[in-house]
Structures are given as C-alpha cells and as structure tokens.
Amino acid sequence: MSTAIKGFEINAYLHAINCARQYVELAKIDAGTNAKRLFNSHLAKLNFLYNDVYFNLDEEAKAAIKKDTEDSIVLDSIHEMLVTMEPEERLLVEDFTKGVKRGEIMEFEPKQNY
C-alpha cells in the first residue's frame, strides 16, 4: 500500500493553512502581548498541521507545494476579488489568464464612463 500524498486537495489544504499562517503573522504586528502569545500558540498548531503533511511528501511534491504556497495570501486576495465580480468580468479575467499562460501580450484600455 502506498503512503504517497498527492493531489489537488492536498495542495489546497496546505494553501489554506499557509494563508492562515500569513494572516496570523499580519495580525501579530499590531497585537498586544497577550494576543501575540495567543497568536504564537495558533501558529505552532498551524505549523504542526502544515509540516505533518509537507514532510510526508516526496521531494518533487515538496518543490511544487513550496512554489504554489509562496504567495498564498496574494492568491487568497485575488479569489476574494473574483467572488465579487460580475460573471462577465470573471470571464474577462479567465480569458486574460489563458492568454498569459499561452505567452500572449495583452493591452488594456481604460473603461469609459459617460
């Protein structure tokens, strides 16, 4: 029986934990002493959850996860913006993303408000 851990779900799981870690780190910046202690406790738990899975991955998966989670908070922010867009705006973002993946150069024109 294989103990390999793979798949999109694991990537999403580690991404979510990494986002939580980054948000806790941001919250610690302006927190008081007691809150920082609480946040440090939460970070230790989040680190345990993340590392428990991460260190059971093969080297190829670790490299992919490291690359995918280095900007977790940015991806979370993009997702938040996408959710608030109208369907036709999301389609434009999808078209743009597909073009970027194909290596196309795109130009944008400002929206005209009359």
C-alpha positions as CSV (number, residue, x, y, z in Angstrom):
1,M,0.0,0.0,0.0
2,S,1.4,3.4,-1.0
3,T,1.6,6.2,1.6
4,A,2.3,8.8,-1.1
5,I,0.3,12.0,-0.6
6,K,-0.6,13.7,-3.8
7,G,-3.4,15.7,-5.4
8,F,-5.1,19.0,-5.7
9,E,-6.8,18.5,-2.3
10,I,-3.5,18.3,-0.5
11,N,-2.3,21.4,-2.4
12,A,-5.5,23.3,-1.4
13,Y,-5.2,22.1,2.2
14,L,-1.6,23.3,2.5
15,H,-2.5,26.5,0.7
16,A,-5.3,27.2,3.3
17,I,-3.1,26.5,6.2
18,N,-0.4,28.7,4.7
19,C,-2.9,31.6,4.3
20,A,-4.0,31.2,7.9
21,R,-0.3,31.4,9.0
22,Q,0.3,34.5,6.9
23,Y,-2.9,36.2,8.3
24,V,-1.9,35.3,11.9
25,E,1.6,36.8,11.3
26,L,-0.1,40.0,10.0
27,A,-2.4,40.1,13.0
28,K,0.6,39.8,15.3
29,I,2.1,43.0,14.1
30,D,-0.3,45.3,16.0
31,A,-1.3,42.9,18.7
32,G,-0.7,43.3,22.4
33,T,1.4,41.0,24.5
34,N,-1.4,38.6,25.4
35,A,-2.7,38.5,21.8
36,K,0.8,37.8,20.5
37,R,1.1,34.9,22.9
38,L,-2.3,33.5,21.7
39,F,-1.3,34.0,18.0
40,N,2.1,32.3,18.6
41,S,0.2,29.3,20.1
42,H,-2.0,29.2,17.0
43,L,1.0,29.5,14.7
44,A,2.6,26.5,16.4
45,K,-0.6,24.5,15.8
46,L,-0.8,25.6,12.2
47,N,2.9,24.8,11.6
48,F,2.3,21.3,13.1
49,L,-0.6,20.7,10.7
50,Y,1.3,22.0,7.7
51,N,4.6,20.2,8.5
52,D,2.9,16.9,9.3
53,V,1.7,16.7,5.7
54,Y,4.5,18.5,4.0
55,F,7.3,16.3,5.4
56,N,5.4,13.2,4.2
57,L,5.5,14.4,0.6
58,D,8.2,13.2,-1.9
59,E,10.8,15.8,-3.0
60,E,9.0,16.6,-6.3
61,A,5.7,17.3,-4.5
62,K,7.5,19.4,-1.8
63,A,9.1,21.6,-4.5
64,A,5.7,22.1,-6.2
65,I,3.9,22.9,-2.9
66,K,6.7,25.3,-1.9
67,K,6.3,27.1,-5.2
68,D,2.5,27.1,-5.1
69,T,2.2,28.4,-1.5
70,E,4.9,31.1,-1.5
71,D,2.2,33.7,-2.5
72,S,-0.8,32.2,-0.7
73,I,-2.1,35.4,0.6
74,V,-2.0,37.0,-2.9
75,L,-4.0,34.1,-4.3
76,D,-6.5,34.5,-1.5
77,S,-6.8,38.2,-2.3
78,I,-7.4,37.5,-6.0
79,H,-10.0,34.9,-5.1
80,E,-11.8,37.5,-2.9
81,M,-11.9,40.0,-5.8
82,L,-13.1,37.3,-8.3
83,V,-16.0,36.4,-6.0
84,T,-17.3,40.0,-6.0
85,M,-17.1,40.4,-9.8
86,E,-20.0,40.1,-12.2
87,P,-19.9,36.9,-14.3
88,E,-18.9,38.7,-17.5
89,E,-16.0,40.3,-15.6
90,R,-14.8,36.9,-14.3
91,L,-14.9,35.7,-18.0
92,L,-12.6,38.5,-18.9
93,V,-10.2,37.5,-16.1
94,E,-10.3,33.9,-17.3
95,D,-9.5,35.0,-20.9
96,F,-6.7,37.1,-19.7
97,T,-5.3,34.3,-17.6
98,K,-5.4,31.9,-20.5
99,G,-3.6,34.4,-22.7
100,V,-0.9,34.9,-20.1
101,K,-0.4,31.1,-19.9
102,R,-0.1,31.0,-23.7
103,G,2.5,33.8,-23.5
104,E,0.4,36.4,-25.3
105,I,0.9,40.1,-24.8
106,M,-2.3,41.9,-23.9
107,E,-3.2,45.6,-23.9
108,F,-5.8,47.2,-21.8
109,E,-7.9,50.3,-22.4
110,P,-9.5,52.2,-19.5
111,K,-13.2,51.8,-19.1
112,Q,-15.0,54.9,-20.4
113,N,-17.5,56.3,-18.0
114,Y,-20.0,58.6,-19.7
